[in-house]
Amino acid sequence: MSDDHTHVQEFFSARAAGWDSRFPDDGPAYAAAVAGLGLREGDRVLDAGCGTGRALPPLRAAVGQSGVVMGADLTSAMLEAAVRAGRDRDGRLLLADVTALPLRSRSLDAVFGAGLISHLPQPAENVRELARVVRPGGVLALFHPIGRAALAARQGRQITPDDLRAESNLRALLTGSGWRMTSYVDEDARFLALAVRED
């Protein structure tokens, strides 16, 4: 396991038990972001880096009982918190590395990633792995319940020109990784970039 993976596991394991209580009002933002995916009844979707599974209920509602919902996370403590919250009823939980998914190529209609991009050790390669598991024409949503400026202020830092979530940087990353960005919103109340899987 790489040092990046170990750092991610240590960071989230230490915070898993109280994660949902730290962000109790994010539910509507998650639901709105999931709506942006345009999922249909019967679709197959992955919540990549699902954490405590806050996106799983709206994802299940979007694809219905005939759809497939999975949540993959590297940190077992986060998945355990998802089970305690009952979110395993809305999707299958996988202890898995989203940079090397145990899924067939082109097997999904969409991937949802909340707060994911900043935790990827090799973003271009890792976003390409997400493209691998999505059919051509499928959708990727990269989401955060607050925008870049608000998140930077919360963390006591400044936004720099090399910020991966800046529109030009993210567009270039996605374009080079099998995606075409179709929408970009960066407001105080949310960050949401949508992309379509190219052929």
N, C-alpha and C positions, 0 to 999 in steps of 0.2 A: 504494500500500500504506500502511495506517495505521501510526502510530508503535507501536501495540500489536502489530501483526503483525511489525514490524521487531524490536522488543524480544524477542518470542518466538523468532524465527528466530536472533537473535544469541545468546540464552541457550542454546538447545538445540544450535545448531551447535557452540558451543565445548565442549559436553559429550558430544556424540554418540559419539565413538570409545570413551570409557570408561564409557558409561552402564550397560551390562549388568554390568560388573565392580563397579560401585558398589553394585548391588542384586542380588547373585547368588542370594539365597534366596527371591525373590518368586514363583517358579513355582507352588508350591502355592496361594498366595493368589489368583493370577490364575485358576487352574483352578477354585477354589471359587467365585469371583465369576462366572465364565462359567457354571458350573452353575446359579447363581441365575437366569439368564435363562430357563431352561426351554426351550432350543432343541430343535428336532426335526430329524430327517433331512430334508434338502432345503430347510431355511430359508435365507433371505438375510440376512446380517448385516454391519454395518459397525463396524470399530474406529475411532472418531473420535479423531483425535489419537494415532495408533497408535505414534508414536515408533519404537523399534527392533523393534516387532512382537511383544512378549512375549505378548500375548493371542491372536495368530493361531493357534498350534498347538492350544490348547484350543478355540478357536472352530471350527477345522476338524474336530476330533474330534467336536464336538457336532452339526455339521450334515452330516457325512459328505461323501463325494465328490460326491454329487448336489446339495449345497448350494453357496451362493455366499458367499465370505468376501472382504471388502475391507478394506484398511487405508488411511486417509487421513491425511496429515500435511502441515503447512505447511513443514517443514524438510527439505530434500533430504539433509542429512547424516545425519539420523535414519533416513530410508528406505535410504540407502546402508549404514548399520550393520545394518539389518534384512536386507538382501540378503546381506551378509557372514556373518550368522548363519544363513543358509539359510531364513529365515522367509518369503521370497517364494514358497516352494513350498506354503505353507499358505493363501495369499491373494494377491489382486491388490493391488499397492501403487499408490496414487494420490498424486501431489504435488498436494494440493488444500487449500483453505481450508475448514474444517468450518463456517464461518459462511456459506458460499455454495457448497453442494455441487453438483457436476456430475452429479446423479442425478435421476431422475424422481420426482415426488411419489408417495407411498404404494408405493414399490417394494421396501421392506425389511420384514423381520419384526422386526428388533431393531437397536439401536445399543448399543455398549459404549464407555464413555469412562473411561479410567484417568487420574486426575490432570488431567482436562480442565477442569473447571468453573472453577478459579481462573485459567485462562489465556484465558478467553473475554472479549473486549473489551466486549461488550454482552450479558451473560448471558441476559436474558429474550428478546431478539430471537434470539440464537444458539441457545438451547434450542428455540425455536419452529422454527428451521430444521431441527433434528434431528427434530422432530415431523412436519415437512412430508414427509420422505422415508420415514416409517414408516407402515404401514397401520394403520387403527383396530384396537385390540386388541393391537398390537405392543408391544414392551417396550424400555425404556431402563434401562441399568445405569450408574450413576455410582460409580466405584470408586477407592479408593486403598489400597495395601497396608499402610498404617498409619493409625490414627485421627487425628482432629483434634488432640487434646492431644499425642500423641506427635510428630506432624509439627511442631506449633508449638514444642515443646521442642527438636526437632532443628534448627529454624531460629532458635532463640534469641528467640522472640517469645511474646506472650501471645495467647490466644484472646479476641477482642472480641465484643460482642453483635451486631455487624453482619456477623459471619462468614457468608459465603454458604452454607457447608455445615452450619450449625446447622439442626436439624430444622425449626423453624418457618419460618426464612427460605427454606430449600430447598423446603419444601412449597408456600409461597406462590409462589415463582418457577415451579415446575413447573405448578401449577394455572393460573397465568396464561399458560402457554405451550403448552397443549394436552395436558398430562400429568396423571395422577392418581397420586400417590405411594402405593405399596402396601406398602413395607417400608423400614425405616431402621435401620441398625446402625452405631454409632460406638464401636468398642472400640480398645484400644491396638493390637491386631494387624490391624485392618482397618476400613475405612469402605466401606459399600455401601448405596446408596439405589437402590431399584427403582421404576419407574413404568410405567404402562400408557398408551398413546396413546388419548386420548378420540376420539369420533367427530367 
